[in-house]
């Protein structure tokens, strides 16, 4: 036997030993983490389905939707605080939402669903299925334990999973290339041990790449050192407070070499012509395309009589006109988030993401002058260096949202199979033992 074959044989035996005992030790935790992850993949879709009466709207009267200015005013009156942003889905049948930050320590804010046809506001809490999925989330992240205990347990189990996946691929490789086909199909007519072996060996091989991606990205939330290692691998400086979604795209814009575009002139040439397609602000919002409309400031000021009315500010374009400019520059159908500017801001920031079956979470951002309609800057996700695209998509990569519903389906199936691997592995061990 040659030295190469001898080394490979010993490495394969070591991989078998590590794969078996690491799998046995971590099987229960990995089963729980994978099962909860499988359930959580479609949590947004399930919650929206269970609460269709709140997330879906109908234009019963046949009238126009309220304007953005009216949405801001209605939200401010209903919540007592001006919204930080207004989210507008691509579908006219989906409710808008307003994100409101109150002085309660919740920097993420509270979302309120806003019916753009009736002008009603409902807090996005106490939804059907919300408590269930929050429990699933805690089970996935911390095993329902205190975070100081559950987080490291899940983190080390994830590291063990990575070792198991790599060693499993080593074991899967046949000694002879001509036998590789046997590892690609399941022999359903075999005995119980052979069936368990094939379900473990074959299905494990097919899902290994996706599960490995889930595990590696999951380490971002497990330990400080693993998060810093991910940033270092990507050639980026670790964020001091990563939050829940990885490196934020807005952070990576700074000093990233991201190309911005400045337009000279009045910006009027960017306005869509009448009848030229349906923009974000066209054909469905009052004041669409109107110029020199006095926007009401988002933040209430007390007038002389002490009444909380929105203060009139200098001449600005209507938000619908600004959205139309953004729609022309970012020419695709998508969901938008308008960051509500305060009275001192001369620009408005609009974020847009694509919608559809294959649409991911990549965000494009545009900043526009409120007075002239000039485009101050355009930050496209596609212009980011690859390492920054990865860093800003860590959460989407982990949850399967990176390529929309398409990747979520793949993640669901892969995670479901991954849930079965500890079971089939234990069955094989018991039968051999």
N, C-alpha and C positions, 0 to 999 in steps of 0.2 A: 504494500500500500504506500502510495506517495505521501510526502509530507503534507501537501495541500489537502488530500482526501482525509488524512488523519486529523488534521486541524479542524476541518469542516465537520467531521464526525463527532469530535469532542465538543465543538461549539454547538452542534445540534442537540447533543445529549444535555448540555448545560441549559440550553433554551427550553428543552422539554421539562427539566427539573424546575426551572424558574417559573415557567408558564403554569405548571400544575399547582405548585404550592402557593404562588402569588395569587392565582385564581381562587383557590380554596379559602385562603385567608380573607380576601376582599370580596368574596362572592355576594354576601348579604348586602353590604353597602353599595356595591356596583349595581345590584339588582334594583334596589330602591332608587338610586340616582337615575338609572336609565329609564325605569318605569315612570317616574315623576317627570323626567324630561320628555318622554313620549307624550304624556298627557298634556304637557304645557305648550307643546309646539303650536297648537291651534287655539290657544286661549283667547286671543283677540277675536277670532272669527266666531268662536262659540258664544262668547259674551255678547257680541253684537247680534247674533242670531236669537239668543234668549231674550234680548231687550230690543227687539225690532221696533217696538212702540216708541222708543226714545231715540234710537240711532237712525231710524228711517223716517222720512217726512214725505208728505204728499201735498201738492199744490191744488187743494180742493177748489179754491175760489178761482183759480186760473190767473191770478194776478202775478205781479213781479215779486221777486224776493226783495227783502229790505236791503238798503245800502249798507256798506261797511260802516259808515258814520253812524247810522241808526243802530247797527249791531253793537257798536262800542258803547253807545249811550244806553241802550237797553240793558246790556251786561253790567254797566257801571251802576245803574239804578237798582238792579236786582241783587247785586253782591255787595254794594257799598264801596267797591274798589274798582278802579279802572283796570281793564284787562291788560295783561302783558302782551298777549298775542291773540289773533283771531285765525282759526284754522278753517280752511274751506276745501272740502273734498272735491274730487273731480266730478263725481256724480251729483246731479241736482236732487237726487232722491235720498241723499245722505245729509244728516244734520250738520250744521256748522258747530264749532266749539270755541269757547273762550277760556284762556288760561289766566287765572287770577292768583296773584301772590298777596297773601295777607300777612300781618305781623304775628305769625304763629310758629316761626322757625322752619316752615316747610318751603325750602328754596325752589323746589320743583313746581310749587303752586298747585292749585286745585282746578280741575277742568269742569266746565259747565257746558252742557249741550244746549244749543240755541237753534230753535226752529225758525229758519229764515223766511218762512211764509206767514207764520202766525205771530212771530216776535216773542215767543215764550222761552224761558230759561229754566233749565233743570240741572241740579248738581249731578255730576257724573260719579255718584257714589251710591252704595247700597244696591248695586245692580245684581240681577240674578246671575249666579255663578261666580261672582266676584270673590266672595269669601272662600269658596271652594278652591279656586285657582290660586288664591293667596296662600292657602294651606299647602297646596302642591308645590308652590314656589319655595316656601320655607322648608319643605321636606327635601326638595332638590338641592337647596343651598346649604342647609344646616341640619338636616335630619330631624327637624322640629326641636332641636336642642338649643341651648344658649349659643350665640354666635361664636363665643370664644372657645367653645368645645366642638360644635358641629362643623365650623368652617375648616379647621385643620384636618378633621377626620375625612371630610369629603375631598379636601385638597390632596392628602396623601393617597387616598383611594384612587384619585384621578391619575396621579403619578404612577401608581401600580398598574392602572389600566393601560397607560402608554407602554409600560414594560411588557405587559401581557400581549398587547397588539403586535409589538415588534417581534417578540419571541414566537408568537403564533404564526406570523408570516414566515419566519425562519423554518418552523416545523412544517408548514404547509408545502414548502418547496420540495418537490420530489427528488429522489436521488438521481433519477434519470429523466431527462427532458421529455422523452416519449410518453411518460406516465402522467404528464401534467393534466391531461384531459380528465383523469379520474378525480382530480380535486376541484373540478368545475361543475360536477353534476351530482345529484342526490340519488342514491339507490334506494328507491321506495320499497323494493321487494325483499330487502335484507331483514335481518333480525332486529330486535329492539336496540341492541348495542350498536349495530352498524348504522341504524337510522339516526340514533343520537349522535354518533360520530360524524356522519355526513351533515346533519343539520348544524352541528357545531363547526365543523371544518370548512364546509363549502359556503354556508351563509356568512360565517365569520370572515372569510376571505373577501366576499363581495362588499361587505359593509365596512371593512377595516379602514379604507382611506377616509371616509366621511366621519367615522367614529373617532379616528385619530385627530382630525381637524377639530371636532367638538371638544375632545379632551385637552388639546394644546391651548385652544382659545379659552377654555374654562378655567385654566390656571391663572388667567388674568385677575380673577376675583378671589383666588385662594390665599395667596401670600404676597407680601410686599416684594420679596426677592424675585418671585416668579413674574410679577408684573414688570418690575424693573428689567428683568432679563428679556422679556418680550420687547420692551421699548429699545433696549440696547441692540438686540438682534435686528430690529428694524432701522437702527441707526438714528433713533430719536431720543430726545431728552424726556425722561419720565415726568409725567404731570404730578404735581403735588397732591391734587385731589382728583382722582380719576373718575369719581362718581360711579354711575351704574352702567355706562355705555362705552367704555373705552375712551381713547383719545378723541375728543370732540373735533368735528370738522372745522369749527370756527377757530379752534386753537391752532390747528395745523396750518391755517392760512397765513399766520404771522411768520414772516421770515422764511417761508417755504419756497419762495421763488414762483409762487402761483401767479399766473398772468392775470392782470386786471386790465379792463378796457375803459378808457375815458373817452367820452364823446364831446367834441367841441360843438359850439353852436347852440341853438335853442332847444334841440332835442325834438322838435316838432316832426321831423322826418321819421321818427320812430313810432309815431302814432299810427295805428291801423286805419286804413281808409274805410269809408262806410261800406258795409256789406262784405268786407274782405275777411271772411272766416270768422269763427267764433272765438274770441279771446277770453281770458280769465274774467274780464269785466264786461264782456259784450253780451247783449241779448238776454241777460238774466238778472241784472242788477240795476236799480234806479240810478240815474245820473251817469250811466255808462258813457265814457268818452267825453264827459263835460269838462270844460276848462274853466279855470279861475273860480272854482266853487270855494266858498269859505268853509273849510273843514272845522268841525268843532274839536277843540282840544280834548284829548282823551282823559285828562286829569281835571276833575271838578275844581272850580274855584268859587269862593263865596262872593256874591255880588253885594251891592250896597245894602240890599234889603235882607241879606243873610241867607238867601235861598241858595241851595247847592245846584247851580246850573253850570253847564259846560261853557267855558269861556270861548268867545269868538277870537280867532287869531287871524293873522294876516292872510292874504290871498294865497291859497294852495290849490293844487289840482285835486279833484275828487279822487278818492282811493280807487274807484273803478277805473279811472283813466290811468293811474299809476300801475294797476294790475294789468291793464291792456298793454302798456309799454313792456312790462316784464314778460308777458305772454309772447310778445313779438320777438323779444330777444331770446327767451328760452322756449323755443318753438316746439312744444310737445304737450300732449295731454297729461295733466298731473294734478296732484294735491298741492295746495299752497298754504303757507303760514305767513301771515303779515304781522310783523313785530310792530306793535303800536308805539309810535314815537311820542315823546313828551313835548311840552311846549317849546323847549329850547332846541329841539332837534330840527335841522333843516332838511334831513333826508329820511327816507323810510327804507327798511330792509325787508325784502320778500324772499322767502325760501320756497323752493319748489322741488318736488320729488315725482318721479314717473308713477303712473298707475297702470294696472293691467296684470295679467297672469304671471308674466316674467319680470315685472317691475320690482326692483330692489329698493334699498333704503338710501341710495346715493343721493345727496342733496346738492342742488345748485343754488347759489345765493346771489342776489342782485341788490344793489343799493342805488336808489334813485332820488334826485332832488325833488322835494315836495312842491317847490315853487315853479320850476321851469320844465321838469320832466327829463332833464339831462340824466343820463346813466353815469353814475359816479364810479362804480366798479362792478365787475361780474366775476364771481368766483365759482368756477365749474369744477365739479368733482373729477371729471375726466382730465383736467389740467394738473391735478395733484400728482406728484411723484408716486410710484407704485407703493413704496413703503408707507407713505402717509395715507394712501387709500386703504391699505390694510389696517393701519392703526385707527383710523376713524370709523372702521366697520367691524371692529372686534365683536361687539355685541351681536350684530346682524350675522356675522360668521358663526357665532356660537349657537344662536337660536334658529338659524336656517332661513332668516328673512332676507339674506343677501341677494337672492334672485327671485324674490316674491313668493307667490304660492307654489311655483314649480319646485324651488329648493326646499320649501317647507314640507311638501309631500315626500321628497327624497329623504329629508331628515327624519320625518315621522317613521317611515318604513325602516330606515337604518337603525334608528333608536329602538324601535320595536324588536328588531332582530337582536340588537345588542342586549336587550332585556332578557332574551331567551338564552343567551350564551352562558351565563352563570348556571342556569338550570340544566342545560344539556351537559355542561362540563361536570357538574356534581353527579349527574346520572351516570356518566361514563366512569367517574372515579369510584362510585359506589359499586357498580357492576364489576369493575376490575378488582376492587378491594374485597 
